[in-house]
């Protein structure tokens, strides 16, 4: 399998796309399902998240961030350590972030779209092999907002290598999370919205043995991310 790596600004529909967001959207999504969520809908704009809850999905839980910070009026931020302590059994979650959900919005129309991070790396690689993909476009969503996105590039490179049949030592890839521009925010002296626990959870390689596929829901102007 050939791998192509693009920044968020260059994301567009392609035959097979893997949208990467390690810190933190696609580390959070598997945790949302782990604590019982029935459905995760991603959107690009926070106003649309409010609209979906107010007009269509009155019991929805709103989760996400803007520039990393929790959004006033949302029920949850974009923190896996926060989500892990919640019970969302049977709830629909509407998820909006500054990078990961933007990548899904930009790649609508692709026949295959996977949402991934280190916590689902192995399952994502298997999904690509099962789909017999000849070339996959990896969207490095962290390469936006002036950041280097190296945490996402590291995850993409590891997934691509595994999808091609290789089994590289993962430690050098995982170490790049903390050294990345985004990763350095999750230090003990960092902002309160960037707890070090989130950094540790983002580095839990293969924590979840499921890949996550993205499916447009035109009636809601949203993209559903669901386990395969």
C-alpha positions as CSV (number, residue, x, y, z in Angstrom):
1,X,0.0,0.0,0.0
2,X,1.3,3.5,-0.9
3,X,0.8,6.2,1.6
4,X,0.3,9.9,0.9
5,X,0.5,12.5,3.7
6,X,-1.3,15.8,3.5
7,X,-1.9,18.7,5.9
8,X,-5.4,19.6,7.0
9,X,-5.5,22.6,4.6
10,X,-4.9,20.2,1.7
11,X,-7.5,17.6,2.7
12,X,-10.0,16.7,0.0
13,X,-12.0,13.6,-1.1
14,X,-9.8,10.7,-2.2
15,X,-10.4,7.0,-2.8
16,X,-9.2,6.1,0.7
17,X,-8.6,8.5,3.5
18,X,-7.4,8.2,7.1
19,X,-8.0,11.3,9.1
20,X,-5.5,11.4,12.0
21,X,-6.0,13.3,15.3
22,X,-4.0,12.0,18.2
23,X,-4.4,15.1,20.4
24,X,-7.2,14.6,20.8
25,X,-10.4,14.0,18.7
26,X,-9.8,10.5,17.6
27,X,-8.4,9.4,20.9
28,X,-11.6,10.8,22.4
29,X,-14.1,9.1,20.0
30,X,-13.2,5.5,21.0
31,X,-13.5,6.5,24.7
32,X,-17.0,7.9,24.0
33,X,-18.1,4.5,22.8
34,X,-16.3,2.8,25.6
35,X,-18.4,4.7,28.2
36,X,-21.6,3.7,26.4
37,X,-22.3,6.3,23.7
38,X,-24.7,4.9,21.1
39,X,-23.7,7.3,18.3
40,X,-21.1,9.9,17.6
41,X,-21.9,12.7,15.1
42,X,-19.1,15.0,14.1
43,X,-19.6,18.6,12.8
44,X,-17.3,21.4,11.7
45,X,-19.0,24.3,13.5
46,X,-20.0,24.7,17.1
47,X,-23.1,26.6,16.1
48,X,-24.3,23.6,14.2
49,X,-23.7,21.4,17.2
50,X,-26.0,23.7,19.2
51,X,-28.5,23.6,16.4
52,X,-28.6,19.8,16.2
53,X,-29.3,19.6,19.9
54,X,-31.8,22.4,20.0
55,X,-33.8,21.4,16.8
56,X,-33.3,17.7,16.2
57,X,-31.5,15.8,19.0
58,X,-32.7,17.2,22.3
59,X,-31.0,14.5,24.4
60,X,-27.6,14.9,22.6
61,X,-24.4,15.4,24.6
62,X,-22.2,18.1,23.1
63,X,-18.4,17.5,23.3
64,X,-15.4,19.3,21.8
65,X,-13.2,22.3,21.8
66,X,-12.2,25.5,20.0
67,X,-8.5,26.3,20.0
68,X,-8.1,23.5,22.5
69,X,-10.4,25.1,25.1
70,X,-13.8,23.6,26.1
71,X,-16.7,25.4,24.4
72,X,-19.1,27.3,26.7
73,X,-22.4,25.6,26.7
74,X,-21.0,22.2,25.7
75,X,-21.3,19.3,28.1
76,X,-17.8,18.0,27.7
77,X,-14.5,19.2,26.4
78,X,-12.2,17.2,24.1
79,X,-10.4,15.3,26.8
80,X,-10.2,11.5,27.0
81,X,-9.5,11.6,30.7
82,X,-12.7,13.6,31.3
83,X,-14.8,11.3,29.0
84,X,-13.4,8.2,30.7
85,X,-15.1,9.2,34.0
86,X,-18.6,9.7,32.4
87,X,-21.5,7.4,31.8
88,X,-22.9,8.1,28.3
89,X,-24.9,4.9,28.0
90,X,-27.3,5.2,25.1
91,X,-26.5,8.8,24.4
92,X,-25.8,10.5,21.0
93,X,-22.7,12.7,21.2
94,X,-22.3,15.6,18.8
95,X,-18.5,16.3,18.6
96,X,-16.8,19.4,17.2
97,X,-13.1,20.1,17.3
98,X,-10.6,22.4,15.6
99,X,-8.7,19.7,13.7
100,X,-10.1,16.2,13.6
101,X,-13.7,16.9,12.8
102,X,-12.6,19.5,10.3
103,X,-10.6,16.8,8.5
104,X,-13.8,14.6,8.3
105,X,-15.8,17.5,6.9
106,X,-13.2,18.2,4.2
107,X,-13.1,14.6,3.0
108,X,-16.8,13.9,2.7
109,X,-17.3,12.0,-0.6
110,X,-14.4,9.6,-0.2
111,X,-15.5,6.0,-0.6
112,X,-13.4,5.0,2.4
113,X,-12.8,7.3,5.4
114,X,-11.3,6.1,8.7
115,X,-10.8,8.3,11.8
116,X,-7.7,7.2,13.7
117,X,-5.0,7.8,16.3
118,X,-2.5,5.7,18.2
119,X,-5.2,4.1,20.3
120,X,-6.7,2.4,17.2
121,X,-3.5,2.1,15.1
122,X,-3.5,-1.7,14.7
123,X,-7.2,-2.0,13.9
124,X,-6.9,0.9,11.4
125,X,-4.0,-0.9,9.6
126,X,-6.1,-4.1,9.4
127,X,-9.0,-2.2,8.0
128,X,-6.9,-0.8,5.3
129,X,-5.5,-4.2,4.4
130,X,-9.0,-5.7,4.5
131,X,-10.2,-3.0,2.1
132,X,-7.3,-3.9,-0.3
133,X,-6.4,-0.2,-0.6
134,X,-3.7,0.5,-3.1
135,X,-3.1,4.1,-1.9
136,X,-4.3,5.8,1.3
137,X,-4.2,9.5,1.9
138,X,-3.4,10.3,5.5
139,X,-4.7,13.7,6.7
140,X,-2.3,15.2,9.3
141,X,-4.9,17.4,11.0
142,X,-2.4,18.6,13.7
143,X,-0.5,20.4,11.0
144,X,-2.8,23.3,11.3
145,X,-3.2,26.4,13.5
146,X,0.6,27.0,13.3
147,X,1.5,23.6,14.8
148,X,3.9,21.0,13.3
149,X,1.4,18.1,13.7
150,X,4.3,15.6,14.3
151,X,2.2,13.6,16.7
152,X,-0.3,12.9,13.9
153,X,2.4,12.3,11.3
154,X,4.0,9.7,13.6
155,X,0.7,7.9,14.0
156,X,0.1,8.0,10.2
157,X,3.6,6.6,9.5
158,X,3.1,3.8,12.0
159,X,-0.3,2.9,10.6
160,X,1.0,3.0,7.0
161,X,3.9,0.8,7.8
162,X,1.6,-1.8,9.5
163,X,-0.9,-1.7,6.7
164,X,2.0,-2.4,4.3
165,X,2.9,-5.5,6.3
166,X,5.7,-4.1,8.4
167,X,6.0,-4.3,12.2
168,X,8.3,-1.5,13.3
169,X,9.2,-0.9,16.9
170,X,6.6,1.6,18.1
171,X,8.5,3.4,20.8
172,X,10.2,6.0,18.5
173,X,6.7,6.9,17.0
174,X,5.1,7.2,20.4
175,X,7.9,9.4,21.8
176,X,7.1,12.0,19.1
177,X,3.7,12.8,20.7
178,X,5.2,14.6,23.7
179,X,7.9,16.3,21.6
180,X,5.3,17.7,19.1
181,X,4.1,21.3,19.3
182,X,0.7,20.1,20.6
183,X,2.2,17.6,22.9
184,X,4.4,20.1,24.8
185,X,1.2,21.8,25.9
186,X,0.2,18.8,28.0
187,X,2.9,19.3,30.6
188,X,2.3,19.8,34.3
189,X,2.8,23.5,33.9
190,X,0.5,23.6,30.8
191,X,-3.0,25.1,30.5
192,X,-5.8,23.6,32.6
193,X,-7.5,22.3,29.4
194,X,-4.4,20.2,28.5
195,X,-4.0,17.7,31.4
196,X,-1.0,15.4,31.3
197,X,-3.3,12.5,31.7
198,X,-4.6,13.1,28.2
199,X,-1.1,12.9,26.8
200,X,-0.6,9.5,28.5
201,X,-3.9,8.2,27.2
202,X,-3.1,9.3,23.7
203,X,0.0,7.2,23.8
204,X,-1.9,4.0,24.7
205,X,-1.0,2.1,21.6
206,X,-3.8,-0.2,20.4
207,X,-5.9,0.5,23.5
208,X,-9.0,-0.3,21.3
209,X,-9.2,-3.2,18.9
210,X,-11.7,-1.5,16.6
211,X,-11.2,0.8,13.6
212,X,-13.6,3.7,13.2
213,X,-15.2,4.6,9.9
214,X,-16.8,7.9,9.0
215,X,-20.1,8.0,7.1
216,X,-21.8,11.2,6.0
217,X,-25.3,11.9,7.3
218,X,-26.7,14.4,4.8
219,X,-30.0,15.0,6.6
220,X,-28.1,16.2,9.7
221,X,-25.2,17.9,7.8
222,X,-22.9,15.7,10.0
223,X,-20.5,12.9,9.7
224,X,-21.1,9.8,11.9
225,X,-18.0,8.1,13.2
226,X,-18.8,4.5,14.1
227,X,-16.8,1.4,15.1
228,X,-16.4,-1.1,12.3
